[in-house]
Amino acid sequence: MDDRGTSNHSEVTDFILVGFRVYLELHILLFLLFLLVYAMILLGNVGMMVIIMTDPQLNTPMYFFLGNLSFVDLFYSSVIAPKAMINFWSESKSISFAGCVTQLFLFALFIVTEGFLLAVMAYDRFIAICNPLLYTVQMSTRLCVQLVAGSYFCGCISSVLVTSMTFTLSFCASRAIDHFYCDYRPIQRISCSDLYIPNVVSFFLCSIIILPTIIVIIVSYIYIVSTVLKIRSTEGREKAFSTCSSHLGVVSVLYGAITFMYVIPDRFPELSKVASLCYTLVTPMLNPLIYSLRNKDVKEALRKILGKKLFLFNSVLTENRIK
């Protein structure tokens, strides 16, 4: 297909994902890096979900939200990483029109859901630390399910709006997307449509997604910090700050990268790709590490699972020796 022969989006059958503009020799290094990070994402997030589902002591609202966070991290990284790794070895680097639509829809769905889940987790920590006696009453199972379902609903609505708005544009200059996955800003760059309304809508969506969630997180942590500072026990302070600092670390990385990518004017495509790596691969990799390494309950549950596996393995070895 001639890149300049496309006059309308309906005539586009595929796009080209340009990816990283680096020497060909570096593609092997990037492939290995993506493969390593994606393997850690799979291992960490699947492991976290298994631990949470199998240990009865982790049957609490905090771990219910954390399990959903791991699910979201696992799936939106899986929407991006495999295709990016394939393109390191592909000469055409093409993605079908339907594949591009699906990738953008699923990515937008899960990334927006993650933003709302992080706000829900901040609210959960606020109730747990500031109103511990009412925690089990206020954070009921029904409310937890409603908060998670609401997060997915907001993600779905946002995704439908962004995807439909993006792929109703006309593409008449090029079909080469200067990115390593289908994202609406890089796709807008190759459109010859008037982008005023799409830009207004996307700015509005970013505002109603980022601002409320950031406000909930900031207000929750202002109350949390003020409550923790009143705790006389040093051990109690350290435990509270340890739990909250993990959450704040994840929030800082995710929102910092998203703000750079979607709020700041789009003038540096290569830097945008680096920023995208932070929330497509780095954050999903770090989340299970941060929440497990700094969490005594998760580490204890992991020890139990590994202890059972080791016991079963030793039992099988013993039986084989006897036979």
C-alpha positions, 0 to 999 in steps of 0.5 A: 500500500502506498503511504500517500495513497490513503485518503480515509481511515476506512481504506487503511488495512494496517499500520507500521509501528516504527518503534525505537530509532536505534541501530539495528544491532541494538534491537537484539539488546532491546529484545532481550531487555523486553523479554527479561522485564516481561518475564519478571512481570509474568512471574511477579504478578501471577505469583502475587495473585496466586499468593493472595488467592491461596492464603486465607490470612490475605483475605482482606480489602487491601489484598483484594485491591492488590490482587486486582492491581496485579491482574491489571498490570499483567494484562496491559503489559501483555497487550504491549510487550509481546507485539513490541518483541515480535517487531524487533525481529520483523522487517515490516513491523506492521500491525493490522487495523483491527489489531491496532484498535484492539491494542489501544482499546485494551491498553486504555481500559487497563491503564485508566482502571489502574489509576482508579485502583490506586486511588481506591487503595489510597482510600483503603489505607486512609480508612485502615490507619485513620479509622481502624476500629471502623475499618471492617464495617466501612470497607465491607465486601460489597463496597470493595467489589463496587469500588473495583467494578467502578474502576473497571467501568470508568476504564471501559467508558474512557477506552471506548471514547478514546478508541472511537475518537482516534479511529474516526480520524482520516489518515492521508499522509502516512501509516507509520506510527512513530511509537512501539505500540498503538497510542492515540497521540502518535496516531494523531500525528499521522492524521490529516483531520482537524484535531481541535475537538479530539484534543479538547476531548482528550484533555477533558478525559485526562482532567477528569481521570487524573485530577480526581484520582490525584486529589483522592490520593493526596488528601488521603495521605495528608490525613494518613501522615497527620495520623501516623505522626500522632502514633507514639510507638516507633514500631507502629509508625514504621509499619504505617509508613512502610505500607504507605511509602510502597503505594506512594512510590508506585503512584509517583512513577505511574503518574509522573510518566503519564503526565509527561506523556499525555499532559505536556505538549507532544514535542519529543517523540523519543522521550515519549517512548521512554516515558511510555516504558515507565508505565507499560513495563517498569511499573508492572514489574516493580509493583509486585516487588515493592508490595511483596518485599516491603510487606511482612504478610506477603513474605510470610504467605510466600514462605508457607507456599514454598515450605509446602512445595518443599515438603511435597518434593521431599516426600516424593523423593523419600517415597522413590528411595523406599521403592 
